[in-house]
């Protein structure tokens, strides 16, 4: 157990820090220079705990990793449920920092492995691609209510622009994968699986670096494809999935739709579940999880797996 736990609540402008066991607090500007000064004073045996806050934690992760400091990037839902378990109902920046410090002191949190810079760049480009795809979808929906031909032409022009931008990003994403020896080697294995197209491939590489490094149950849970029991006494509810990485889960759904029509083992699985009266969504989730298990085994063993 580290001697010092630092709970950090992140915002775009600053970090609220709560240190245990001293109980001291501080506010640090969320800028590279201020974070570097703050991190330089952290003891080497400390553990820094913060929530996975997309867009706010990048500079913090980079600086902690550069200084070899250990940190745990925890799920925000887990942190909130831990606060409720403590009886903490208030939610402010300072309270959240204290709760995160308590998490580090009371729970055996797994230290987060610093991300590979190539994966960070890939994830950034994937995020931008998703933004453009959503903008394009919104423009397409506006066509039906354009009203005036001139407005419709303007909408069509914007859609064409977004098409070109998405295509340009797709080429850049493919180049990023090819430039990294590790990503390129993993991509060669994943591309051989039916259903794993360019977008699914990039999402798995950028958003699920643990693929091939965890067991089948943990990787399924991380992707949000592990069904959780709902039981009490004699009551048995339907198992449901929840949590996990939404982007990864959505990509696996897309892959599962294709793979369930092309991979013999998954085709047989789909037919068995249909014959048992399973709902289409349940079948898709199960196939997505099985496909993830196959991909995980391929990367773990560094070799393709027979899918027939």
N, C-alpha and C positions, 0 to 999 in steps of 0.2 A: 504494500500500500504506500503510495507516495506521501511524503511528509506534508506537502502543501497542495491544496486543491483550489483552483481558480475557476469560479463559475462566471461565464461571460454572456451577457445578453446583448445581442448585436442589433444595431440600427444603422441606417445609411450614414448618419452623421457621427455616431459615437458608439463606444462599448461601455456598458456598466459592468464592473468587476466586483465580485465578492470573494474574498480569500478566507479559506479555512486552514488551520483551526483558529487563526487570529481574529476572524470576524470583521476584518477591515474592508472598506469599500473604496472604489475609485471610479472615475469616469475618464475614458481615454478617447481622444479623437480618432475616428475611423479613417485614418490616412496612413500612407506607407511610412512617412517619417515618424509620426507619433507612435505607431504600432512598433516600429523598430526600436525606438527608445524604451518603450514599455517592456517589450520582450527581452531586451538586453539585461533587464534587472531581474528576470524570472529565474529562480534556482533550477538547476538541471534536473533535479528529481521531482519537479512539480508536474501536475497533470492539469491541463486546461480543458474545460468542458464547455461546449456551446452547442446550440441547435443548428441543424442543417438548414440554413437560411440562404436560399438561392439569391445570388447577386450581392450579398453583403459580406459573406465570409471568405471570399477569394483572397483578398490581401492578407487577412489574418492567417489563413492556412499556409500561404506562401512564406510568410515570415517565420511562423513556428517551425515549418519543415526545414527552412534554411538554417535555423539555429539548433536543430536536432531536439526540439522540445516535444514531449509527448502530448497528444491531445485526443479527445473523444468527441466526435461529431454525432450527436444523438438526434433521434427522431423527435420532432416537436410534440407529436401526440404522446409519446412515451413520457416526455418531460411534464406535460400538462397532467397526465394521469398520476404521475409520481407526486405532483403538487397536491392533487386532491387526496391522495393517500396520506399525505402529511397533515391534511386538514387546512391547507392553504387555499383559500378561495379568491383572495385578492390577486390582481394581475397588473403589476407595474414593472418597469424595467429593472428596478432594484430588487423587487421581490423575485422576479424570474432569475436574476443572477444568483440570488441566494439559494433558490431551489436547485439550480444546476450544480452549484457547489455541493449541496447536500447529496445530490445524485452521485457525484464522484466519490464522496466520502462513504456512502452507505451501500452502493451497488458495485459489483465487479464489472465495470464498463470495459468494453473491448477497445483497446487503443486503435485509432484510425490510422491506416497506412497512408502516408503522404501520396497524393495522386501524381501519376506520371504527367509531365508537362504536355506530352503529345496528346494524351487523353483529355486534358483540360482544354486544349485548343479545339479538339474535335467536338467536345461537349458544347463549347461556345458557338461553334458554327452550326451545330444541330439546333441549338436554341434559336438562333437567328433564322434558320430555315423554317422552323415551326411557326415563327412569327409571320413570315411572309406567306406561308401556306394558309394560315388563318385569315390574313388580310385578303388573300385571293378568294377564299371561300365567302367572306363577307361581301366582296364586290360582286361575285356571281349571284348571291342572294338578292342583291339590289337591282339586278336586271329586270326582275318581274315587276318592280314598282317604279321604274324609271319615268314613265309618263310621257316624256318628250323624246323624240328621235335623237336630238342633239345630246341629251343626257345619256341615252343608251350608248351612243358612239363613244362618249367620254368614258363610260364604265368599261366598255369593251377594250378601249385603249389602255386603261389601267390594268385590266386583267392580262393583256399581252405583255405589259411591262413586268408585272409580277411573275409571269411565266418565265421570262428571260432571266430574271434575278434568281429564281429558284433553280433553273438549269445551271446558272453560273456557280451557285453555291454547291450544287451536286458535284460539279467537276472539282471544286476546291476541296470538298470533303473526301472525294476519292483520292485526290493527290495527297492529302494529309495522311491517309491510311497507308498509301504506298511509300511515303517518306520515312515511316517508322518501321524498323525491322520487326519489332515485336507485334505491332498491329497488323502488318502485312502478313506475317506468318499465321496469325490467328484468323485473319480474313480468308486466307487460302483454304483453311479447314472448314470454316463456316459456309463459304460460298457453295461447297459441294452438296449442301443439304437443300432439297427442294423447299421452296417457300421463303428462303432467306435471300431476299432481294437486296439491292443497294441500301435502301433506307433502313430496313430492318437490321442489316449488317452493321451499318454505322451506329445505330442506336444501341445495339448490344455492346459494341466496342467502346463507345463513349460513355454510356450510362450504367454499364454493369461490369466494371473492371474485375469484380470478384468471380466472374464466370470462369470455371475450370479450377478454382482454388477453394471451393467450399463443397461440402457433401450435398447430396440431392435434396435433402429436407431444408437445409439452410438456404440454398440458392433459390428454392421455390418460395420460401417465406420472404426472402429479400425482394423478389419480383412481385409479391402479392398474389401468388397462385397456390398458396397452401391453404386448404380448407380448415377452418377452425370449428371445433365441436361446440355445440350449444345444448347443454344438458343440465337438468336439475331434478334430483330425485328420480322418479319414474318417467319424467318427461324427456323426450328426445326430439330436439329441434333439428331443422335442416342445417347441415354444415355450410358455412359461408366463408368466402374469402374477403379479406379487408387489409388495408395498409399496403405497404410495399411501394415500389417505384412505378408510378402510373405510366410514364413514358415507355418503360420496358414492357409492362404488361400489355399496353396497347400495341406495341410492335409485335409481340408474340401472338396476339389475337390475329393480326394480319397474316403472319407466317403460318399459323395453325389452319386458317381457312384454305390456304393453298396446299400445305403439306398433307392435310387430311384427304385430299383427292389424288395425291401423287406418291405418297410413301406407303408401301404395302402394310407395314405394321400399324401405322396410324389409321389407314383405311379400315383394317380389321377391327381396331379399337372403336372407331366411330360406329361401325355396323353393330358391334356387340352392345354398345350403349344405347343405340336406337332400338334394338330389339328388346332391351330391358326397360324401355319406356322413359329414358332420361330426356330431360328438356334440352333443346338445342344449345342454350347458353351453357348448361352444365357440361355438355359434350365438348364445346369449344374450350372451356376452361381446362378440362381434363387433358385435351389434346395439346393445348398450349403448355401445360405443365410437363407433359411427357416429352414434348419437343425440347423444352428447356433442359430437362434431365439428359437427353441425348447430346445436346450441344455442350453441356457442362462436362460430360464424360469424354467427348472428343478433345476438348481443350485440356482437360486434366491429363489424358494419356498421350496428347500430341499426335494423334493419328485418327483417321476417319473411322467411322463405325458402319458396319453393314446395316442397311435399313430395311432389308427384306426378310 
